[in-house]
Amino acid sequence: MLITQLHTLVNSVSKEVIGDTVVLNEDLTNVVDLGKAVFDADQVDNYVKKLVDHIGKVVFVNRKYAGSAPSLLMDSWEFGSVLEKISTNLPDATENKSWDLVDGENYSQDTFVAPDVTAKFFSSKVTFEIQMSFTEMQLKSAFSSREQLNGFVSMLQTSVENSLTVKLDALIMRSITNMIGETITADTTGVKAVNLLKGYNTETGSSLTADKAMTDKEFIRYATYQMGIVSDRMTKVSKLFNVGGQPRFTTKDLQNVILLSNFSKASSTYLLSDSQNPENVVLPKHETVPYWQGSGLDYGFDSVSKIDVKTSAGNTVSKTGIIGVIADRDAVAVANMDRRTTVAYNARAEFFNNWFKADTQYINDLNENFVVFYIEDDSVDD
């Protein structure tokens, strides 16, 4: 085992800590152990220099990843594959004959009026699997006890579960980004895809730019107000908040509000922290995401607020500045998820093959309410 004498360094460090010297350049070579991929064969004791060092403790990196994708999971079912969604349009009103009686006129009551019913069928699934082989006999020489061996196998299983979670989270986010892309492409009114910065500059006569918006208290206040207004408006029947132009309403308990954490934190930091009436500037109840597609290389705002997709309808959409969505529960959903594991034993080589499988339906219904909020300079938006 390598032993390094540190008396010179610790004496110097002590003087820095108590204020006797300025901050000095420090050589930390051999102070902090970065670890090695392979144990050196020359690691021997410091007494007779011949006894091989033994492993005193084994620690497994076995931390389960919970994931962070929004809660969009719907029911699962065992038989059948197609999700059928039936809806009906609002019938028109007609003249009430009870208050228009004329002597001798015939009032027919036998006219058949059929309801205007439509059906949508969601029949596609996506699937993938992760394969990993497990052994037992071949590993026994590497560990000192059954507990250590079990801990190693548990770590491998956790790594697979974490990988599944990461991949399923990513697919859930893609179902959201696809809906964002479809909505931005279809919107021509600025009602379903709302450029908050353009609205702010128009209403206030300001010339705020997108790169300054996320630190501007007045803009954050305006954006928070607009999101609250849209959330309220979506509770009333309207054709304005969905691409399909169907009469829909979304009560508060059926709204999935998903905000970019940059904006959510900006709202709470710049508004709630110095407000005498914080309840008046609270965002709708929401979940946050750190990014829509990925963090990029720097977690910069242009990266985390960006989508760059070719949608299911074939539309190519690349846009930055997306800070939130309000979705009806049925507009974006994950349905019929089936996670399972199949196992096969190879008797000749004495190992187990495991296939961890996941089948899921990711659903976008353009007839349901969905509103996107973004910030973009007027010149770009135009």
Secondary structure, 3 states (H helix, E strand, C coil): CCCCCCHHHHHHHHHHHHCCCCCCCCCCCCCCCCCCCCCCCCCECCCCCCCECCCCCCCCCCCCCCCCCCCCECCCCCCCCCEEEEEECCCCCCCCHHHCCCCCCCCCCCCCCCCCEEEEEECCCEEEEEEEEECCHHHHHHCCCHHHHHHHHHHHHHHHHHHHHHHHHHHHHHHHHHHHHHHHHHCCCCCCEEEHHHHHHHHHCCCCCHHHHCCCHHHHHHHHHHHHHHHHHCCCCECCCCCCCCCECCCHHHEEEEEEHHHHHHHHHHCHHHCCCHHHHCCCCCEEECCCCCCCCCCCHHHHCCEEEECCCCCEEEECCEEEEEEECCCEEEEEEEEEEEEEEECCCCEEEEEEEEEEEEEECCCCCEEEEECCCHHHHC
